[in-house]
Amino acid sequence: MKTEKHKMLSGELYDAADAELTNERLHARLLLKELNDSKEDEVEERKIILRNLLPLSGNNLSIQPPFYCDYGTNIEIGDNVYFNFNCVVLDVMKVEIGARTMFGPNVQIYTATHPINFKERAKGLELGKAISIGEDVWIGGSAVICPGVTIGNRTVIGAGSVVVNDIPSDVFAAGNPCKIIRKL
């Protein structure tokens, strides 16, 4: 029999109130509290917190607090990635972020979603869809990346965009919904 965590990571409906998942979120929230309360000059302490919160991150990860996520352990981050202030990553599923990718302030990445059917939704079950963001990508401030989206390498997403569909490599895309504006 599958655990609720296994269901979650498989993209199936799962119960987020499960004890194992609740404990893992609590662990992440405590680390986030430490990170978000840390002082700007506490560089080494922040590195330790980030290694515990985001164990699958590469070298030279830079996050400007406050930062928020559900688990942290479902986020894979390449080298030299930068998050500006107030970013949110709902990582109930895998989030892949390529090297040298930059996020403006208030960027939100959502793998979490809910059933469209109200009867299923009323049962309190959730599900997720993985997100993949390529290398050398720039996501403008206040952009929202929706569940299941893939963004190709070297792409720029304009500020305030809502990305609901895949965006290929080497383009500038913007808007709500986010659409390709031009090739780069």
Buried (B, 14 or more C-beta within 10 A) or exposed (E): EEEBBEBBBEBEBBBBEBEEBEEBBEBBBEBBEBBBEBEEEBEEEBEEBBEBBBEBBBEEBEBBBBBBBBBBBBBBBBBBBBBBBBBBBBBBBBBBBBBBBBBBBBBBBBBBBBBEEEEEEEEEBBBBBBBBBBBBBBBBBBBBBBBBBBBBBBBBBBBBBBBBEEBBBEBBBBBEEBBEEEEE
